[in-house]
Amino acid sequence: MFDTCDKGSELKIIDFGLSKLLKEETLHSYSTTNNKSEAAGSKKPNPKQLNKMATQAGTPQYISPEVLSGKYGVECDLWSAGCILYVLLCGYAPFNGEDDASIIKAVLAGQFDFDGDEWADVSKEAKDLIKKLICKSDKRLSASEALQHPWIKKYAEIEQRKNVVVDFPKLDTLKNFDKYS
């Protein structure tokens, strides 16, 4: 959602209605290399040590296969972030279908492409990041790893030097995205 109707308006990510705070699992689930004092003093929990969730809910175009299976953790958010990045760069979702059931079937198959004309000017680095986010959970980047990806770092470095507005060449397609969902 754009903040205003003005050209150059900030793009906002919204709708956290299904958000959930995860709690660390009990200490006995930590690996044997961690002792009690290390686990208790840890400020940043390891995502693999957070409780798994089971609610099968979400928007079909952005939902990860592990959410559909009913046992997932924070890694599902990186799948969704990859889907959002895909939409931002081309104006349509990576998984489509006639109805929710066909979209979910496409999500479970995990097949998407960069075939449209919209992808002609998108960098190999951006496509690589998407591939590393929309993939099997055991291969998927963590949030920390995604922030270290060359495509993200490139724009973070530019942003540090000056205020940059990223140009979306297919902005009209993106503005019309809601018509397709």
C-alpha positions, 0 to 999 in steps of 0.5 A: 500500500502506498502512503499517499497518492503522490508520486514518490510516495513511500510503499508500506507493508501492511496487514499483520493480523496473523502475526504471532510472537514466538517463544523459545522452546524449553531448555532441554530442546537446545543442543547439547553444546549450549549450557543453561546459562548460555541459553538463559542469557541469550538475547536473540533466540535461534529461529530453529529453537522457537516453537513451531506454529500450526495455524494453516492461514494466510493469503494463498499467493504468499503462503509457504508450503510449510504453513500449508503442512501445519508445522512451521516457524519463522522461515515461512516469513522469508518465503512470503518476503520472497513473494512480496519482492517478486510482486514488487519487481514485476507486478504479479505474484509468483504463484497464480491460478483460477481459484485458491485451490489452484494457487495452493497447488502451484505453491506446493509445486514451488515452480515459478519463473522469470519469463515475462517481459517485466523481468528483462531489466531485473538484475541477476542478483535480485532474481537470485535473492528471490530464488533463495527465499522461495525455495524449500525451507531447509535451503531458504535464507534466514533473515540475517542471511537475506540482509547480507545478500549482494542485492540487498547490500548494494542498495543498503550501501547506496542508501547510506551515501544518499537518499535513493528512490528505487525506480519501479519500471512497472509501477502501473502494473504494481498499482493494478495488482489488487485487481488480480487478487 
